[in-house]
Amino acid sequence: MPDSNGRRRAWIAAGALVVLVLAIVGALGSSGPSSEAIGVGSRDVIVLSVPGLRWQDLEATETPHFDRWLRATALMSVRAIGNETSLVEGYLTMGSGNRVEAPQTDAIEVVGGRCVPGLAADATESADDDLNGAEPGSLGAALAEAGIATSVFGGDAAIAALMDREGCVGSVSPTPPSAVPAGVSLVELGGLERTNRAADRTSLLDSFDEAVAALSI
């Protein structure tokens, strides 16, 4: 539900919970992209992305602010085409309406601080080859057409989630915001995808919980 500021919040756990997502994909059956209007008063959205997050992380660690988000928002986990979903493939899939396989994900060239045209072109070519209806950049293009600003707070791969068909978003910052701007913003809390050490994951979740506390919901 919208809060007092008319904002709707979304929670995205990109590249996580693969078993759960496989089960969901099998249950849904349909592979075509779909869309649904989200209603009046929902032009401002925060997408909170926690790559590598596992349910057991939240069970093992006290995360009261994460828990508030889980109770108040939508939850989605992203699965791409291959046996393993890379971070950039998760973000591309989110913005494409269907699963996308990225031909190369090692290095992403960012142009002008907010555009990834090479990635957009490669992803579009890959989607055309797969013939599953995915359209990289379609979410960002629809937001731009509606006059809704896009902001990304995170790594280069996160740009893929909200980019338009040319691979651009409105603004990019590598750190979480002190104040979330109007429009659609993706806030990435990264690090869990790079470690399986329990102590490290607990420490990261503690810091993430503090960061989430600063985001109004």
N, C-alpha and C positions, 0 to 999 in steps of 0.2 A: 504494500500500500504506500502511496505517497506520504512523506512526512510533512511537517509544518511548513517547510520551504518548497513544497511541491516537487520534491525530488524522489525519483524511484531509484533504488539501488540494485545492482547486480553483482553477484559473486562468481568469479570464474576461477576454477582451479585448473590452469593450463598444463597439459602434459602429465596429469596425475590421475590416480584411481583408474588405471587401465582396465583392470578386471571388471570393475563396475561399469565402465563405459562399454566394454565389449558386450556385457549382458544387456545394456540398454539398447545398443545398436541392433542386437539380435531380436529383441522384443519389438522394436519399432518397425522393422522390416523395410519401410520405404527409404529409398536412397535419394529422392529428389529434394531440392531445396524448397523451403517454405517460409512464409513470413506471417506475422500477426500484428495488427495494430496494438500499441501498448497504451493508448488512451490519452486523454487530455491531462495536462499537468505533469508530463513525464519527459520533457525535453532535456532535463538535466539528469545525467546518469553517471554514477561511479561504477566502474568495473574494477574489482579488486582481484588481481591475479597473483596466485602463490604457486609458482612452478615447483613440481615435485612434492606437493603436499599429500600426505596420506592420512586416512581416518585415524590410524593408530597414533599419529603425532598429536592429534587433538585429545585423544583419550588419555595419553600419558603425560600431558602438560596442562597446567592451569592457564587457560587463555580466555578470561572473562569477556574481553572486548571482541575477540573472534566469535565467541558464543553469541553475543548480541547480534552480530551480523548474520550468523547462521539462522537465528530465529526470525530475522526481519527481512531477509532477502531471498532472491532466487539463487539456486546452486547449479552449476553446470561443470562438467568435466569433458575435456575435448580429446577426441581420438581421430587420427588421420588414417591414411590408406595402408601403410606398410606394417610390418610386424612390430616395429617400435615407432612411437610418435616423438619426433624432435620438438624442441620448444618452438621453433619458427613454424613448423608444420601445424602445431596446435593453434598458434595465432592466425596463420593464414586460413585455416579451416573456419575459425570463428568469424572471420570477415568475408567468407566466400559463399556461405549458404550450403556448403557440402564439403566433404573431405578432400584435402589437397595434399599431394606428395611434392615436397620441395626437392628439386634436382640437386641443389647444393646448399648446405647450411653452415659451412665452416666459417665463412667470412661474408659479412653483409656490408656492402658499400653504401654509406649514408651520404647523400648529396644535399648541400645547403642546410645541414643540421636537422632536416625533418622529412627527407624523401629517400626512398629505396627503389628507384626506378628499375634497376637491374633485377632485383628480387621480384618485383611486380611482373616484369616481362617473363622471367623464367617460370613463375608460378602460373601465369596465364597460359603459357605454352604447354606446361604439364597438365593443367586442367583440361585444355582442349584435347590433348591426347587421351586422357582418361574417359572422356565422354560421359561424365556423371552429373553434369549440370552445374558444377562449381564455377563461380565467377569471382576470382580474386579481386578485391577492392570494391565489391558491390556494396558492402555495408558503409564504408567511408563515402562512396559516391552518393548513396541515398541520403546520408546525413548532410553532405555538402549541398545537395539539391534542395533539402529542406531548410537550409540556412542555419544548421546546427554546428557549432564549433567542435573540433576534436583536439584532445590533448593526451599525450602519452608521457607518463612518468616511469621510466624504467630503461631497460637495455634496448639495443638496436632491434632485436627480434620483435619486440612488442609493437613496433610501428606497424607490422604486418596486420595486426588485428583491426586497426581503424583506418588504414590507408585507403585512399581512393584508387581509381584504376591506374593512375600514373605513379602510384606508390607514395603519395604524400599525405601527411596529417597537418593539422593546424600548428601545433607546437610540440616540442620534445624536450624533456628534462631528465637527467639521469637519476635524480633524487625525488623522494616523495614530496608532495606539495605541503606548504604551510597552510594554504587555503586552496581548496579545489575550485577551479574556474567553472563558469557556466558552460553548458553543453555536455558532451559525452567525454569523460576522462577515464583512461585506463591507468591504474596505479599498480605497478608490479613490485612485489616483495620477493626478491630472488635470493638464492643461496641454498635452499633445501635440495635442489636438483643436483648440487655438486658434492654432497656428502651423505654418507649413510651412518656416520658415527653418532651414536645416540646423544652424547653430551653436546656435540655441535648443533644438532637439530633442536635440542631443547633450548640452547642459548639463542639460536636464531628465532625460534617461535616466541620467546620472551620479548625480543626486540621488535618483532612484527606486531605483537599484541600492543606494545606501547605506541607503535606507529598508527595502528588502527584506531586507537583511543583518540587520536587527534583528528580523525575523519568523522564529521558529524553525520548521524543517521537518524 
